Amino acid sequence: MSLIFNTLGSILLLSLILNLYAIALDSPLSDLSSPFFFRQNPRFFRRGYFMAFECKVNTEIVLAKNSEVKSNPIVSSGQSLLIDSETVATNSGKSIHFATLPIDACLLNDHRTIADLPPALISEIFNCLDPKELGVVSCVSPSLYRIASDHHVWKEFYCERWGLPTAVPISLNAECSDEKSWKALFVEREFRSKTFMGRYTIDTLYGHKEPVRTLFVLLSRKLIITSGYDSIIRMWDIEDGYSIASSRPLGCTIRAVAADSKVLIAGGSDGFIHGWRAEEGHPYLFDIKGPQNQNTEFRLWEHQGPITCVGLDSSRIYSGSWDMTIRVWDRLSLKCLNVLMHNDWVWTLVPHDATLVSTSGSDVYIWETNTFSLIDIIKDAHVGNAYSLARSHTGNFIFTGGEDGGIHMFEITSHGCGSVRQLATWGPHTGPVYSLSFEFPWLVSASSDGKLSLIDVRKLLKNIQRSSSMKLIKKHDSSSRNNLDRKNMEPPQRMLHGSGGSLFCVGIGADRIICGGEEGTVRIWNFSQAFEMAKRVSALRALRLENRMRRRKLQNEMDSKGQRVDQCLIAAKSQMSGERNGVWYNKRGLTRKVKG
């Protein structure tokens, strides 16, 4: 086993060490393969490490333990470096070149491993591994386990998937018991994500009198915010499922809600944006059931049509409308900063950092929010309207759902024209896809067919990282993509049946999937029991493995001490010595005596 890990470590080291040293010296890799590089940098020309050289055809390399490097190495064609070289003629008449290189005794005895490298170099190598590979490396030795467990790359793994955790103490030391390390947080979250394939319970929340058009999950406060045709905003506890508060009737259909820890906004069919500021000391942040308070409640109006979508970032408020515009508002002054024009009704938008993605008609728009300039347009992304939109936490991946029942996945490769490429297509629904929600690695969709689809994108993203032969879709044939070939689509990992009516909105988070629809109820699929059951199964499996290893260790100790003797060996010795009084008789010999 140690030989296998040593081999893997050597392969990994040899594949990366040239890049690491090239970066350290700001030298291209082509310089490292030249003998002049070693003359100019003598600290690389030392015994016991590596040597870059090129050999002639039919050249064999011989590692000599006590050989010395000559002061004048032979250079062939200005490119090849041969040390202690000689040419020998064989019986066939072909000449073979031999090159003898110095090597330490420790290399001949295979005692040097990746653990002997400096910790800084090991850390750089670990930066090139994915979570699974890093976990395998941590099982090699206690020293690598300590380095791999405390490595800062676990924070990068976690944040690029789920962002910074909320209300969880973080420890940089994996041995601290009161606080969780980044590795422990990542392993727990990755393990928790697998529970969506397990058992679940369904909780139905009643309160709305008419269909629920929109919902928002505020995980930092464990809140669900819903609204719809009854023009009332309701807040629910995501764990217990009971109603917390409800607003007064706002006088119009509420089609969009969004919230963070500082503000709650809702967009209505009357063209107004209704907003509430968070109150310090309030148990649920927002006082929506009280009378109108000018200090905490505000309204914005400039749209000329119903508002269909709203969004928030750290400094702005975004609102999209059927007047074919998106308006950008300042959160402090509540003034309109800019108007982004579209060619059709705006259906949905999602801001992230310096970019904003929106859908208008069947097209997808990508905007740069610092200059409010249009980066790219995906023409005819769907047959019919593109109703729904979701983005990954990094913002690089875009998911769209449309009237044709299809779901597309795109990647923003750069902030420029022609910077979007299509990665995948799914067709799990028979009706329009009205809502999408994404939490790594699950993409959840809600459709008018009353079903929810769960799509795991882990395998897809891993294949995308390995292959770079994807076509940019700036110049594409829209008719070929609009004709969805359902035979070539990857099926979803799971389908959930919501209700008999249409589902208009969906959210995911905290081991739960929440949806609302035509029935006027809010349904919660609770997978927390599956998580607890999976933890018990994992604990029992670990206990069985530990007992098996303990029994195997005791058995090996007994065998080494000679306390257990093979009974078959005793019987064989007894027969050879002629002892017939024992238990083991020779059947053939006993039969002959009886006949005599």
C-alpha positions in Angstrom: 0.0 0.0 0.0 2.8 2.4 0.8 4.4 1.7 -2.5 1.2 2.6 -4.3 0.9 5.9 -2.5 4.6 6.6 -3.1 4.1 6.0 -6.8 1.0 8.3 -6.9 2.9 10.9 -5.0 5.9 10.7 -7.4 3.7 11.0 -10.4 1.9 14.0 -9.0 5.1 15.6 -8.0 6.8 15.2 -11.3 3.7 16.6 -13.2 3.5 19.7 -11.0 7.0 20.5 -9.9 8.1 22.0 -13.3 5.1 24.4 -13.1 5.8 25.3 -9.5 9.5 26.1 -10.1 8.7 27.9 -13.3 6.3 30.2 -11.4 8.9 30.7 -8.7 11.5 31.9 -11.1 9.1 33.6 -13.5 10.6 31.4 -16.3 8.7 29.6 -19.0 8.5 25.8 -19.1 10.6 25.8 -22.3 13.5 27.2 -20.4 13.4 24.4 -17.9 14.1 21.8 -20.6 17.2 23.6 -21.7 20.7 22.9 -20.3 21.5 26.6 -20.3 18.8 27.0 -17.6 20.7 24.8 -15.3 23.9 26.6 -15.9 22.4 29.9 -15.0 20.5 28.4 -12.0 22.9 26.0 -10.3 20.7 25.5 -7.3 18.5 23.3 -9.4 21.4 21.2 -10.5 21.8 19.2 -7.3 21.7 15.5 -6.6 18.7 13.7 -5.1 16.1 15.8 -6.8 15.3 16.0 -10.5 17.0 16.8 -13.8 15.5 17.9 -17.1 17.2 16.6 -20.2 16.5 15.2 -23.6 18.1 12.0 -25.0 18.8 10.7 -28.4 16.8 7.9 -29.9 17.6 4.4 -28.5 19.1 6.0 -25.3 18.9 4.0 -22.1 19.2 5.8 -18.7 21.3 4.1 -16.1 21.0 5.3 -12.5 24.4 4.9 -10.9 24.7 5.2 -7.1 28.2 6.5 -6.8 28.6 8.3 -10.1 29.6 11.9 -10.3 28.6 14.6 -12.7 31.3 15.7 -15.1 32.1 19.3 -15.2 31.8 19.4 -19.0 28.5 17.7 -19.9 28.1 16.8 -23.6 25.5 18.8 -25.4 24.1 17.4 -28.6 22.4 19.7 -31.2 22.3 22.5 -28.6 19.3 20.9 -26.9 20.1 17.5 -25.4 22.1 17.1 -22.2 23.9 13.8 -21.8 26.0 12.9 -18.7 28.6 10.2 -18.7 27.4 9.1 -22.1 28.8 6.4 -24.3 27.9 4.5 -27.4 28.0 0.6 -27.5 27.5 -1.4 -30.7 25.3 -4.5 -30.3 25.2 -7.8 -32.2 22.6 -6.4 -34.6 24.8 -3.6 -35.6 22.7 -0.9 -34.0 24.3 1.6 -31.7 22.7 2.2 -28.3 23.5 5.3 -26.3 23.8 5.0 -22.5 23.4 8.0 -20.1 24.4 7.6 -16.5 22.8 9.9 -14.0 23.8 10.4 -10.3 21.2 9.5 -7.7 21.2 9.3 -3.9 20.9 6.0 -2.0 17.6 7.0 -0.6 16.1 7.1 -4.1 17.4 3.7 -4.9 15.9 2.3 -1.7 12.6 4.1 -2.5 12.5 5.9 0.8 11.7 9.4 -0.5 8.0 10.3 -0.6 5.9 13.4 -1.2 5.8 13.9 2.6 9.5 14.8 2.5 8.9 17.9 0.5 8.7 21.3 2.3 5.2 22.1 3.6 4.9 25.2 1.4 5.5 23.0 -1.7 3.0 20.4 -0.5 0.4 23.2 0.0 0.9 24.4 -3.6 0.4 20.8 -4.9 -2.8 20.5 -2.8 -4.2 23.6 -4.5 -4.4 21.6 -7.7 -6.5 18.8 -6.2 -10.3 18.5 -6.0 -12.1 17.6 -2.7 -12.1 13.8 -3.4 -8.5 13.7 -4.3 -7.5 15.8 -1.3 -9.5 13.5 1.0 -7.6 10.4 -0.4 -4.2 12.1 0.1 -5.1 12.9 3.7 -5.4 9.1 4.4 -1.8 8.4 3.4 0.0 9.5 6.6 -0.7 11.5 9.8 1.5 14.3 8.6 -0.4 14.6 5.3 -3.6 14.3 7.2 -2.8 17.3 9.3 -1.7 19.4 6.3 -4.7 18.4 4.2 -7.2 18.9 7.0 -6.0 22.4 7.8 -5.5 23.5 4.2 -7.1 26.7 3.2 -8.5 25.2 0.0 -11.4 23.7 2.0 -12.7 27.2 2.5 -12.5 27.8 -1.3 -14.3 24.5 -1.9 -17.1 25.5 0.5 -17.5 29.1 -0.6 -17.6 28.5 -4.3 -20.5 26.0 -3.8 -22.6 27.5 -1.0 -21.0 30.8 0.0 -20.0 31.8 3.5 -21.9 29.8 6.2 -24.3 31.8 8.5 -24.1 31.6 12.3 -21.5 28.8 12.4 -18.3 29.2 14.3 -15.2 28.5 12.1 -11.9 27.1 13.3 -8.7 27.0 11.4 -7.5 24.2 13.5 -9.1 20.8 12.7 -8.3 19.5 16.2 -10.5 22.1 18.0 -13.6 20.4 19.3 -15.9 23.4 20.0 -15.6 24.9 16.5 -15.8 23.3 13.1 -13.0 23.4 10.6 -13.6 24.2 7.0 -13.0 20.6 6.1 -15.7 19.5 8.6 -18.1 22.0 7.3 -17.5 20.9 3.7 -17.9 17.2 4.5 -21.1 17.8 6.5 -22.6 19.9 3.7 -21.6 17.5 1.0 -23.1 14.6 3.0 -26.2 16.6 3.7 -26.7 17.2 -0.1 -27.1 13.5 -0.7 -30.2 13.3 1.5 -32.4 14.6 -1.3 -32.4 11.1 -2.7 -33.7 9.7 0.6 -37.0 9.6 2.5 -39.1 12.7 3.1 -42.2 14.0 4.8 -44.6 16.6 3.4 -46.0 19.5 5.4 -48.8 21.6 3.9 -49.1 25.2 5.0 -52.6 26.8 4.8 -53.2 30.5 4.9 -53.5 31.9 1.4 -57.0 32.1 0.0 -55.8 32.2 -3.7 -53.0 30.8 -5.8 -49.4 31.4 -4.5 -47.4 33.1 -7.2 -44.0 33.7 -5.5 -41.9 32.7 -2.6 -38.5 33.4 -1.2 -36.4 31.4 1.3 -34.3 33.5 3.7 -32.0 30.8 5.2 -30.1 33.1 7.5 -33.3 33.6 9.5 -35.0 30.3 8.6 -37.9 32.2 7.0 -40.2 31.5 4.1 -41.9 34.6 2.5 -44.8 33.9 0.2 -47.5 35.9 -1.6 -49.8 35.7 -4.6 -53.2 36.6 -5.9 -54.6 37.5 -2.5 -52.2 40.5 -2.3 -51.0 39.4 1.3 -47.4 38.7 2.2 -47.0 35.9 4.7 -44.0 34.8 6.7 -43.5 31.1 7.8 -41.0 29.3 10.0 -39.1 26.9 7.8 -38.5 24.3 10.5 -41.8 24.2 12.3 -44.0 25.3 9.4 -46.2 27.7 11.4 -47.3 31.1 10.3 -45.3 34.0 11.8 -46.9 37.1 10.4 -49.0 38.4 7.5 -49.3 41.8 6.0 -52.4 43.9 5.3 -53.8 43.5 1.8 -51.6 45.5 -0.7 -54.4 45.9 -3.2 -52.8 44.0 -6.1 -51.4 40.7 -7.2 -47.9 40.1 -5.8 -45.7 38.4 -8.4 -42.2 38.7 -6.9 -40.6 39.0 -3.5 -37.0 39.2 -2.4 -35.2 39.8 1.0 -32.0 39.8 2.8 -30.9 40.7 6.3 -31.7 44.5 5.8 -34.7 44.9 3.5 -37.8 43.0 2.1 -39.3 44.1 -1.2 -42.3 42.9 -3.2 -43.4 43.8 -6.7 -47.1 44.0 -7.6 -49.3 44.2 -10.7 -50.0 47.9 -9.9 -46.4 48.8 -10.8 -45.4 49.6 -7.2 -42.5 48.2 -5.2 -43.5 47.7 -1.6 -40.6 47.6 0.8 -39.8 47.1 4.5 -36.6 47.8 6.3 -35.3 45.5 9.0 -35.9 46.6 12.6 -33.1 46.1 15.1 -34.2 43.7 17.9 -37.2 42.4 16.0 -37.3 38.5 16.2 -38.2 38.2 12.5 -36.4 41.3 11.1 -39.5 42.8 9.4 -42.7 44.1 11.0 -45.1 43.5 8.1 -48.3 43.1 10.1 -48.2 46.4 11.9 -49.7 49.7 10.6 -47.9 51.6 7.9 -44.7 53.2 9.3 -42.8 55.7 7.3 -39.5 54.9 9.1 -39.5 51.2 8.1 -41.8 51.0 5.1 -41.4 52.6 1.7 -42.9 52.4 -1.9 -41.2 52.9 -5.3 -43.1 53.7 -8.5 -41.8 54.4 -12.0 -42.8 51.3 -14.0 -45.6 51.7 -16.5 -46.7 48.1 -16.2 -47.0 45.1 -13.7 -43.8 44.1 -11.9 -42.9 40.5 -12.6 -39.5 40.2 -10.8 -37.3 41.9 -8.2 -33.8 41.3 -7.0 -31.2 42.6 -4.5 -27.5 43.0 -4.1 -25.4 44.8 -1.6 -26.2 48.4 -2.8 -29.0 48.2 -5.4 -32.6 47.1 -5.9 -33.6 45.7 -9.3 -37.2 45.4 -10.7 -38.4 44.1 -14.0 -41.8 44.7 -15.6 -44.0 44.1 -18.5 -43.1 47.6 -19.7 -40.0 45.9 -21.2 -37.6 47.6 -18.7 -35.5 46.8 -15.7 -35.0 49.7 -13.3 -32.0 49.9 -11.0 -32.6 51.7 -7.6 -30.2 52.9 -5.0 -30.9 51.2 -1.7 -30.1 54.2 0.5 -31.6 57.1 -1.5 -34.3 55.0 -3.2 -33.7 56.8 -6.4 -33.7 55.2 -9.9 -30.1 55.0 -11.2 -30.7 53.5 -14.6 -33.2 51.9 -17.0 -32.2 48.8 -18.9 -34.3 48.4 -22.1 -35.4 45.0 -23.5 -37.3 43.9 -26.6 -40.1 42.1 -24.9 -41.8 41.6 -21.5 -39.3 41.0 -18.7 -40.0 37.8 -16.9 -37.2 37.3 -14.4 -33.8 38.6 -13.3 -31.0 37.4 -11.0 -28.1 39.8 -10.0 -24.7 38.6 -8.9 -21.7 40.7 -8.1 -20.9 42.8 -11.2 -23.4 41.0 -13.6 -27.2 40.9 -14.0 -29.0 38.2 -16.0 -32.5 38.7 -17.2 -35.0 37.0 -19.5 -37.2 38.9 -22.0 -39.5 37.0 -24.3 -37.5 34.0 -25.4 -34.1 35.8 -25.0 -31.6 35.9 -22.2 -29.7 39.1 -21.5 -26.4 39.5 -19.6 -25.6 43.0 -18.2 -22.6 44.6 -16.6 -23.9 46.4 -13.5 -21.0 48.9 -13.0 -21.5 50.6 -16.4 -25.0 49.2 -17.1 -23.8 47.9 -20.5 -25.1 44.9 -22.3 -22.5 42.1 -22.4 -24.3 39.5 -24.5 -27.7 38.2 -25.6 -28.7 34.5 -26.0 -31.3 34.7 -28.8 -34.2 32.3 -28.8 -33.1 30.3 -25.8 -36.5 28.7 -25.6 -39.5 28.1 -27.9 -41.9 30.6 -26.4 -41.2 32.7 -23.3 -38.3 32.1 -20.9 -40.2 32.2 -17.6 -37.6 31.1 -15.1 -34.0 31.7 -14.2 -31.4 30.6 -11.6 -27.7 31.0 -11.1 -25.0 29.2 -9.2 -23.3 30.8 -6.2 -20.3 31.9 -8.2 -22.6 33.3 -10.9 -20.8 31.5 -13.8 -23.5 29.0 -14.5 -27.0 30.1 -15.7 -30.1 27.9 -15.7 -33.2 28.8 -17.7 -36.7 27.3 -17.9 -39.2 28.1 -20.6 -42.6 27.7 -22.1 -41.4 24.6 -24.1 -40.9 22.6 -20.9 -37.1 22.5 -21.4 -34.3 23.5 -19.0 -31.0 24.8 -20.4 -27.7 25.3 -18.6 -25.2 28.0 -19.8 -21.8 29.1 -18.7 -20.4 32.7 -18.7 -16.8 32.2 -19.8 -15.8 35.8 -19.9 -17.3 39.3 -19.7 -17.4 40.0 -23.4 -19.4 39.4 -26.6 -19.7 35.8 -27.5 -18.8 34.7 -23.9 -21.6 32.3 -23.2 -21.7 28.6 -24.1 -24.5 26.0 -23.7 -23.6 23.1 -21.5 -26.7 20.9 -21.1 -30.4 20.5 -21.8 -33.1 18.7 -19.8 -36.8 18.1 -20.6 -38.4 16.6 -17.5 -41.7 18.4 -17.8 -44.7 18.3 -20.1 -45.7 21.9 -19.4 -44.0 25.3 -19.0 -41.3 25.6 -16.3 -42.4 28.6 -14.1 -39.7 28.5 -11.5 -36.1 27.3 -10.9 -34.0 27.2 -7.7 -30.4 26.0 -7.4 -28.3 25.0 -4.4 -25.2 23.0 -5.2 -25.5 20.4 -6.6 -29.3 20.3 -7.0 -31.3 22.2 -9.5 -35.1 22.1 -8.7 -37.8 23.1 -11.2 -41.5 23.7 -10.8 -43.9 23.3 -13.8 -47.6 23.6 -14.8 -47.8 19.8 -14.9 -47.8 19.8 -11.0 -44.4 18.1 -10.7 -41.0 19.0 -9.3 -37.7 17.7 -10.9 -34.4 17.3 -9.1 -31.3 17.4 -11.2 -27.8 16.7 -9.8 -25.2 18.6 -11.8 -22.1 17.3 -10.0 -21.2 14.7 -12.7 -21.9 17.2 -15.5 -19.6 19.9 -14.0 -16.8 17.3 -13.5 -17.0 16.3 -17.1 -17.1 19.9 -18.2 -13.9 20.6 -16.3 -12.1 17.7 -18.0 -13.2 18.5 -21.5 -12.7 21.9 -23.2 -14.3 21.1 -26.5 -17.4 23.1 -26.0 -18.8 25.4 -28.7 -19.6 29.1 -28.0 -23.2 29.9 -28.9 -22.8 33.4 -29.9 -23.2 32.4 -33.5 -25.6 29.4 -33.4 -28.5 27.9 -35.2 -31.5 28.6 -33.0 -33.7 26.2 -34.8 -31.5 23.2 -34.0 -31.5 24.0 -30.3 -35.2 24.9 -30.1 -36.1 21.5 -31.5 -35.6 19.6 -28.2 -34.5 16.0 -28.9 -35.8 14.3 -25.8 -33.9 11.1 -26.5 -30.6 12.9 -26.0 -31.6 14.6 -22.8 -30.3 13.4 -19.5 -33.2 12.4 -17.2 -33.6 14.1 -13.8 -32.4 12.2 -10.7 -35.8 12.4 -9.0 -39.4 13.6 -9.7 -41.7 14.8 -6.9 -45.5 15.2 -7.5 -46.7 18.4 -6.0 -50.4 18.7 -6.6 -53.0 18.4 -9.2 -52.7 22.1 -10.2 -49.9 24.2 -11.6 -46.8 25.0 -9.5 -45.7 28.6 -9.9 -42.7 28.9 -7.5 -40.1 26.7 -5.8 -37.2 27.2 -3.3 -34.5 24.9 -1.8 -32.5 25.1 1.4 -32.0 23.6 4.8 -32.8 20.0 3.8 -36.1 21.2 2.4 -37.8 21.9 -0.9 -40.7 24.5 -0.8 -43.2 25.1 -3.5 -46.4 27.0 -4.0 -49.0 26.8 -6.7 -52.6 27.0 -8.0 -54.1 25.3 -4.9 -53.2 28.2 -2.7 -51.1 26.1 -0.3 -47.4 26.0 0.5 -45.9 22.5 0.5 -42.6 21.6 2.2 -40.7 18.4 1.4 -38.7 17.7 4.6 -35.6 15.6 4.1 -34.1 16.1 7.5 -35.2 12.6 8.6 -33.2 11.1 5.7 -30.2 13.1 6.9 -30.5 11.7 10.5 -31.0 8.2 9.1 -28.0 8.5 6.9 -25.9 9.7 9.8 -27.0 6.6 11.9 -26.2 4.3 9.0 -22.8 5.8 8.5 -22.1 5.5 12.3 -23.1 1.8 12.3 -21.0 1.2 9.2 -18.0 2.8 10.8 -18.6 0.8 14.0 -18.7 -2.5 12.1 -15.5 -1.6 10.2 -13.8 -0.8 13.5 -14.8 -4.1 15.0 -13.7 -6.0 12.0 -10.3 -4.3 12.1 -10.0 -5.0 15.8 -10.7 -8.7 15.3 -8.3 -8.9 12.4 -5.6 -7.3 14.6 -6.2 -9.7 17.4 -6.1 -12.7 15.0 -2.8 -11.5 13.6 -1.3 -11.2 17.1 -2.5 -14.8 18.0 -1.0 -16.2 14.8 2.3 -14.4 15.3 2.6 -15.8 18.8 1.8 -19.4 17.7 -1.1 -19.9 20.0 -3.3 -21.2 17.3 -2.3 -24.6 15.7 -3.8 -26.1 12.6 -5.8 -29.2 13.6 -5.2 -30.7 10.2 -1.5 -30.5 10.7 -1.8 -32.4 14.0 -3.8 -35.1 12.4 -1.3 -35.5 9.6 1.6 -35.8 12.1 -0.4 -38.4 14.1 -0.9 -40.6 11.0 2.7 -40.4 10.1 3.8 -41.6 13.5 1.5 -44.6 13.5 -0.8 -43.4 16.3 -4.2 -45.0 15.7 -5.8 -44.2 19.0 -6.4 -40.6 18.0 -9.6 -39.2 16.5 -8.3 -39.2 12.9 -8.3 -42.7 11.3 -7.2 -43.8 7.9 -10.4 -45.1 6.3 -8.6 -47.3 3.8 -6.3 -48.9 6.5 -9.2 -49.6 8.8 -11.1 -51.4 6.0 -8.1 -53.7 5.3 -7.8 -54.7 8.9 -11.5 -55.7 9.1 -11.2 -57.8 6.0 -8.1 -59.6 7.4 
